[in-house]
Amino acid sequence: MDFHSLNKPIFDRATTLLIGVLGLAVVAVPMLNLWVSPTSVFHLETYTVSLLGKYLSYAILALSVDLVWGYLGILSLGHGAFFALGGYAMGMYLMRQIGDRGVYGNPELPDFMVFLNWQELPWFWQGFDMFWFACLMAIAIPGALAFVFGWLAFRSRVSGVYLSIMTQAMTFALMLAFFRNEMGFGGNNGLTDFKDLLGFSLQSDEVRVGLFVATVIALGMCFVICRAIVTSRLGSLTIAIRDAESRARFVGYAVEKSKLWIFVLSAAIAGIAGALYVPQVGIINPGEFSPLNSIEIVVWVALGGRATLYGAIVGAFLVNYAKSWFTVEFPEVWLFALGALFVLATLYLPKGVCGLLQKREATA
């Protein structure tokens, strides 16, 4: 089994095109929002900038799912949990920045803790007044959970639909736990009413644009990292595990360690997506743990195209744009439309939109 012969260049045409589009967005969006007059037809509203930033966060999340599903063959229905944990880590930092400007004016305790008669800040909130610590936890906590879960599951050789059910059960259990007020994360309402990020108002146009630019850069970096992995020897091994796990194990490769490494990295990327998502939407609550959210992520990847990386990004944008349109025009039919998208993609686009484009390009 010669994995070296399967290696591909990191910067192929699709990767170069994607990086080019992201680079153009970094330049064009700030210019159209901050420098073009609001009366101009070319002005880009701050709401649209935040919406694009939200889509980009979802694209990073979809990228993380494609890494484990498209290349490793693990259909994870729990990546919404890693996303939410990263979001809560950033939300805790933003709550600490409110200080005495909350409703109850307590400089130490968030409003929901004062309302629930908490007397002191819980130990697990310590350190979240520092931005670097919150960023570290947004990566480390999802990564640690993925490590523990993956070590137990892969060591027991759980795979297929059973592993998918286990990841979904993990997500559902976390959702129920975070809904409880005594957990110290805001219960049903979650964390919201954020005011500042690094001392700058979250309501200002400059900060909104800054968050957009940070999300674009994070997406580009995560994509390049994932692309470097899937075009390396490790990437070839993951494909071999996906297609013939027993054979790869028989040949002598450390299958469990490879699966665990990719799974942990994927969870960390999902945590980064959650940390970038929260300041742009202004809230994080237990609803983000909903198993339905994790299923929706799988639809993004399936529609865009598995095992392409850029297809996951395309799928995230397409589905979420459709969701935004449907929830405004026909809110009662969105879930039916989502189901129809998944069925149609499965029947007529087994390799997604990007797979269809690749096929047409090959036959042209």
C-alpha positions in Angstrom: 0.0 0.0 0.0 2.0 3.0 -1.3 0.5 6.1 0.3 3.2 8.4 -1.1 1.9 7.8 -4.6 -1.5 9.2 -3.6 -0.2 12.6 -2.4 -1.4 15.6 -4.2 -0.3 19.3 -4.2 -1.7 21.4 -1.4 -2.5 24.4 -3.7 -4.4 23.0 -6.6 -6.7 25.2 -8.8 -9.7 25.0 -6.5 -7.7 25.9 -3.4 -6.0 28.8 -5.1 -9.4 30.0 -6.3 -10.9 29.8 -2.8 -8.0 31.6 -1.3 -8.3 34.3 -4.0 -12.0 34.7 -3.2 -11.4 35.0 0.5 -8.6 37.5 -0.1 -11.0 39.6 -2.3 -13.6 39.5 0.5 -11.1 40.7 3.1 -10.5 43.8 0.9 -13.9 44.4 -0.7 -16.2 44.0 2.3 -14.5 46.5 4.6 -14.3 49.0 1.7 -17.9 48.7 0.8 -19.1 49.0 4.4 -16.8 51.6 5.9 -15.7 53.8 2.9 -18.6 53.8 0.6 -21.4 56.3 1.4 -24.5 54.8 2.9 -26.5 56.5 0.2 -24.6 54.7 -2.5 -26.0 51.6 -4.2 -22.7 49.9 -3.6 -22.8 50.4 0.2 -22.8 47.1 2.1 -24.9 47.3 5.3 -23.4 46.3 8.6 -26.2 43.7 9.0 -25.1 42.1 5.8 -21.5 42.0 7.0 -22.5 40.3 10.2 -24.7 37.8 8.2 -21.7 37.0 6.0 -19.6 36.5 9.1 -22.1 34.1 10.4 -22.1 32.1 7.2 -18.3 32.0 7.3 -18.4 30.6 10.8 -20.8 27.9 9.6 -18.4 27.3 6.7 -15.6 26.6 9.2 -17.9 24.2 11.0 -18.8 22.4 7.8 -15.1 22.1 7.0 -14.5 20.3 10.3 -17.3 17.8 9.5 -16.1 17.1 6.0 -12.7 16.3 7.4 -14.0 13.4 9.5 -17.0 12.4 7.3 -15.6 12.9 3.9 -12.1 11.7 4.4 -12.3 9.5 7.5 -15.8 8.0 6.9 -17.0 8.9 10.4 -20.6 10.4 10.2 -20.4 12.6 13.3 -23.8 13.9 14.5 -22.2 15.6 17.4 -20.2 18.4 15.9 -22.8 20.9 17.0 -21.7 20.2 20.6 -18.1 21.1 19.8 -19.3 24.2 18.0 -21.5 25.2 21.0 -18.7 24.6 23.5 -16.4 26.9 21.6 -19.2 29.4 21.5 -19.8 29.2 25.3 -16.1 29.7 26.0 -16.2 33.0 24.0 -19.6 33.9 25.5 -18.1 33.5 29.0 -15.4 36.0 28.2 -17.9 38.5 26.7 -20.0 38.2 29.8 -17.1 38.9 32.1 -16.4 42.1 30.0 -19.9 43.5 31.0 -18.7 44.1 34.5 -21.0 46.5 36.5 -22.9 47.6 33.4 -25.3 44.7 33.8 -28.9 45.1 35.0 -27.9 44.4 38.6 -24.6 46.4 38.5 -22.5 43.5 40.0 -18.9 43.9 38.8 -18.1 40.2 39.3 -21.3 38.1 38.7 -23.3 38.0 35.4 -26.9 39.1 35.7 -28.3 35.6 35.6 -26.1 34.5 38.6 -27.3 37.5 40.6 -30.9 36.7 39.8 -30.4 33.1 40.9 -28.7 34.3 44.2 -25.2 33.0 43.4 -22.8 34.4 46.0 -19.6 34.0 44.1 -18.2 33.3 40.7 -17.9 29.5 40.1 -14.4 28.2 39.8 -14.9 27.2 36.1 -15.5 30.8 35.2 -12.1 31.9 36.5 -9.7 33.1 33.9 -12.4 34.0 31.4 -11.8 37.7 31.9 -8.7 37.2 29.7 -9.2 37.0 25.9 -6.3 34.7 25.3 -7.6 32.2 27.9 -11.1 32.2 26.4 -9.6 31.6 22.9 -7.5 28.7 24.3 -10.5 27.2 26.0 -12.6 27.5 22.8 -10.1 25.1 21.2 -9.0 23.0 24.2 -12.5 22.1 25.7 -14.0 20.7 22.4 -10.6 19.0 21.7 -10.5 17.4 25.2 -14.1 16.2 24.9 -13.4 14.7 21.4 -10.2 13.1 22.8 -12.0 11.4 25.6 -15.0 10.4 23.5 -12.8 9.2 20.6 -10.4 7.3 22.7 -13.2 5.3 24.3 -15.1 4.8 21.0 -12.2 4.0 18.7 -10.5 1.8 21.3 -13.7 -0.3 21.4 -13.8 -0.2 17.6 -17.3 1.3 17.6 -18.1 2.5 14.0 -20.8 3.1 11.5 -24.3 3.9 12.6 -23.5 3.0 16.2 -20.9 5.7 16.4 -23.2 8.2 14.8 -25.9 7.5 17.4 -23.3 7.8 20.2 -22.2 11.3 19.0 -25.8 12.4 18.7 -26.5 11.1 22.2 -23.5 13.0 23.5 -24.9 16.2 22.0 -28.4 15.6 23.4 -27.0 15.0 26.9 -25.0 18.2 26.8 -28.0 20.1 25.7 -30.1 18.8 28.6 -27.3 19.6 31.0 -26.8 23.2 29.8 -30.5 23.9 30.1 -30.2 23.5 33.8 -29.8 26.7 35.8 -27.5 25.1 38.4 -24.9 24.4 35.7 -23.9 28.1 35.8 -24.2 28.8 32.1 -27.4 30.8 32.0 -29.9 28.0 31.6 -32.6 28.4 28.9 -31.6 31.9 28.1 -27.9 31.2 27.7 -25.4 34.0 27.5 -26.3 37.3 25.8 -26.3 41.1 26.2 -22.6 41.3 25.2 -21.1 44.8 25.0 -17.4 44.8 24.4 -14.7 42.8 22.8 -11.1 43.7 23.7 -12.4 47.0 24.9 -14.2 47.9 21.7 -18.0 48.1 21.4 -19.6 45.1 19.6 -22.2 47.4 18.1 -19.7 49.5 16.1 -19.3 49.0 12.4 -15.5 48.7 12.7 -15.7 45.8 15.2 -18.3 44.1 13.0 -16.0 44.4 10.0 -13.0 43.3 12.1 -14.9 40.1 13.2 -15.7 39.4 9.5 -12.1 39.8 8.5 -11.0 37.6 11.4 -13.5 34.9 10.4 -12.3 35.0 6.7 -8.7 34.6 7.8 -9.6 31.8 10.2 -11.5 30.0 7.4 -8.6 30.4 5.1 -6.1 29.0 7.7 -8.4 26.1 8.6 -8.9 25.2 5.0 -5.1 25.2 4.3 -4.4 23.1 7.4 -7.1 20.6 6.4 -5.9 20.6 2.8 -2.3 20.0 3.9 -3.5 17.0 6.0 -5.6 15.4 3.3 -2.9 15.7 0.7 -0.3 14.3 3.0 0.6 10.7 3.9 -1.8 10.9 6.9 -4.5 12.0 4.5 -3.9 9.0 2.3 -4.1 6.8 5.4 -7.4 8.3 6.4 -8.8 7.5 3.0 -7.5 4.0 3.3 -9.2 3.7 6.7 -12.4 5.0 5.2 -12.4 2.6 2.3 -10.9 -0.5 3.9 -10.3 -0.1 7.7 -9.6 -3.8 8.3 -7.0 -3.9 5.6 -5.2 -0.8 6.9 -5.1 -2.3 10.4 -3.9 -5.7 9.0 -1.1 -4.0 7.2 0.1 -2.6 10.5 -1.0 1.1 10.6 -2.2 2.6 13.8 -5.8 3.1 12.8 -7.2 4.1 16.2 -4.5 6.8 16.7 -5.0 8.2 13.2 -8.8 8.4 13.7 -8.4 10.0 17.1 -6.0 12.6 15.8 -8.3 13.7 13.0 -11.3 13.6 15.2 -9.7 15.9 17.8 -8.5 18.3 15.2 -11.9 18.4 13.7 -13.5 19.2 17.1 -11.0 22.0 17.7 -11.8 23.6 14.3 -15.5 23.4 15.2 -14.7 25.1 18.5 -13.0 27.9 16.6 -16.1 28.3 14.5 -18.3 28.6 17.6 -15.9 31.2 19.1 -16.2 33.4 16.0 -19.9 32.9 15.7 -21.0 34.1 19.1 -19.8 37.8 19.0 -21.3 38.2 15.6 -24.8 36.9 16.5 -24.8 38.2 20.1 -26.0 35.1 21.9 -25.2 31.5 22.7 -27.8 29.2 24.3 -28.4 25.4 24.8 -30.3 25.4 21.5 -27.0 25.2 19.7 -26.5 21.7 21.1 -29.7 20.5 19.5 -29.1 17.3 17.5 -31.1 18.8 14.7 -28.3 21.4 14.2 -25.7 18.6 13.8 -27.9 16.9 11.3 -28.2 20.2 9.4 -24.4 20.5 9.2 -24.3 17.0 7.5 -26.8 18.3 5.0 -24.5 21.3 4.2 -21.6 18.9 3.5 -23.7 16.4 1.5 -25.1 19.2 -0.7 -21.8 20.9 -1.3 -19.8 17.7 -1.9 -18.1 15.3 0.5 -14.3 14.8 0.5 -13.6 18.1 -1.3 -13.3 20.6 1.6 -14.3 23.5 -0.5 -17.6 21.7 -1.2 -18.4 21.9 2.5 -17.9 25.7 2.4 -20.2 26.0 -0.7 -22.8 23.8 0.9 -22.8 25.9 4.1 -23.4 29.1 2.2 -26.1 27.6 -0.1 -28.1 26.0 2.7 -27.9 28.9 5.1 -28.7 31.5 2.4 -31.7 29.3 1.5 -32.6 29.1 5.2 -32.5 32.9 5.6 -34.7 33.4 2.6 -37.2 30.7 3.5 -37.5 31.8 7.2 -38.5 35.3 5.9 -40.7 34.4 3.0 -42.1 30.9 4.0 -41.0 30.2 7.6 -43.4 27.3 8.1 -41.9 25.2 5.2 -38.2 25.6 6.0 -37.8 22.2 7.6 -39.6 20.5 4.7 -37.4 22.3 2.3 -34.3 21.2 4.2 -35.4 17.6 4.1 -36.1 17.9 0.4 -32.7 19.3 -0.2 -31.1 16.4 1.5 -33.2 13.8 -0.4 -32.5 15.5 -3.7 -28.8 15.7 -3.0 -28.7 12.0 -2.1 -30.6 10.9 -5.1 -29.4 13.2 -7.9 -26.2 14.7 -6.5 -24.4 11.9 -4.6 -21.1 13.9 -4.9 -22.8 17.2 -4.2 -22.8 20.4 -6.2 -19.0 20.5 -6.5 -18.9 16.9 -7.6 -21.3 17.8 -10.4 -19.1 20.7 -11.5 -16.0 18.4 -11.4 -17.8 15.9 -13.6 -18.8 18.5 -16.1 -15.3 19.9 -16.2 -13.9 16.5 -16.8 -16.2 15.8 -19.7 -15.7 19.2 -21.2 
